[in-house]
């Protein structure tokens, strides 16, 4: 039986990534070029800088992925790229490159929703997927709960009404004078702190729905800072992190129980947070639910998750109209 080979490109923000995946879920190559050092001086991603720096990296990464996988371009059965959401000028780089390869080689092309890539990433590498599931996607730009009953069969249960969780991490880190990206720095310092030191709000924890809000928590930290003296950073990081994680875990478990779903998945950049991983495991074990966490190496933006989403769609007969362009506001559901 044929095992299709997919080459995917991801350039939705500041990571340039290329991956090659063979059915059913074998990652043959996953190359990522980070721009963190470029954007660190600005304290965040600068769209023009991001898009300009994707261009020189695409070809070397494709060549590296082909070499690592032992494949040639003519071996590829399907080309894929992130269609959205993301920064338009960045998206266009990878989307145009993959589409051009598909046209030039006469192969199918599939544009993938970045969020679908994250949603399916807990099933990589080589982990059997299962439906139905409740998926928590938690990153710098998105925080949402999604009920999945199959590939492309998604229902949005709730999302953030303001800041995403990862955005709140980065903004609080900036308030504390921590380097970019702030999420890993807060996680690191929080391990040395007391999460009960400061009583910070758990916004919308008892709202009765599955939406989130983190801007109030960020504001609470801002107002608290002028009142603090001495070495408070570790305790404040731990208390802030605990407030975010408590809400994420509580709402995810509640969504699974109310939906009657056995499987919970967690993905996106914030899913690499050590406290979120440990508390979600504790909570799902207590609730007798199954849990699949995205591998830390596949939690941040990568092309392997795009390749996997494309492979699933390719095997279902899905193809993208070549007249369709990248969409920075593309919706998952």
Secondary structure, DSSP 8 states (H G I E B T S, - for coil): ----EEEEEE-SSS-EEEEEEETTTEEEEEEEE--HHHHHTTTS--HHHHHHHHHHHHHHHHHHHHHHHT--GGG-SEEEEEEESS-HHHHHHHHHHHHHHHHHHT-EEEEEEHHHHHHHGGGTTT----SSEEEEEESSS-EEEEEEEETTEEEEEEEBSSS-HHHHHHHHHHHTT--SSHHHHHHHHHTTS-TTSS----TTTTSSSS-B--HHHHHHHHHHHTT--SS-HHHHHHHHHHHHHHHHHHHHHHHHHHHT--EEEEESGGGG-HHHHHHHHHHHHHTT-EEEE--GGGTSS-SHHHHHHHHHHHHTT----TT----TT----
